[in-house]
């Protein structure tokens, strides 16, 4: 497996898969492609943001290692998941993964990706239902464990986040946390040093002005010296 997670996943999005998905869903090829390009980083980000939650990560690997889930078969029969004719265990694994990662925010998430890709929300729901087992299949086929997966997710955090549909962080509540952190940092900035005490400056200026005035008045009041006139 390519160590780049997004690149590995994009390798499964063949022209044949996109064409079949478009036909089944009644969407354009470009719309399906864009929806999946938003679904992949969304799911990876969901795992990344839950990487410190043992309950979620144990749940993910429980789905991967379930006896009814065959990673190889999943990756070779992805279109069947869109029509609902796919393996029941596989479809259930996808649903459970979405519940683990996004809970009751799934509806808003589907609307967000639909707006991003220009497809129906119902189409996005089905594409996410295919994309989730795809990621589980990739994890199973690659032999990744929780530690190595988290390490990869963390090392590729910036790339994953840059590929997310706009508005994802705000929908999930991550944007508010980031704004609060930035505000706290601003509030905690080191105060400016106290300005130097200039109380002595005004008396000095007044003294200089008084001295100048004194000399001015003294020169003005001097009697003009007239040379004596000798008598004729």
MOGILIN-V561832 format. One record per helix or strand of 3 or more residues. SS is the DSSP state (H for helix, E for strand). FROM is the first residue (numbers start at 1). TO is the last residue. If there is no record, write none. Layout:
ss = (SS | SS)
from = (FROM | FROM)
to = (TO | TO)
//
This chain:
ss = (H | H | H | H | H | H | H | H | H | H | H | H | H)
from = (5 | 15 | 29 | 54 | 71 | 79 | 88 | 121 | 146 | 157 | 168 | 174 | 199)
to = (10 | 25 | 48 | 64 | 76 | 83 | 117 | 142 | 155 | 162 | 172 | 187 | 221)
//
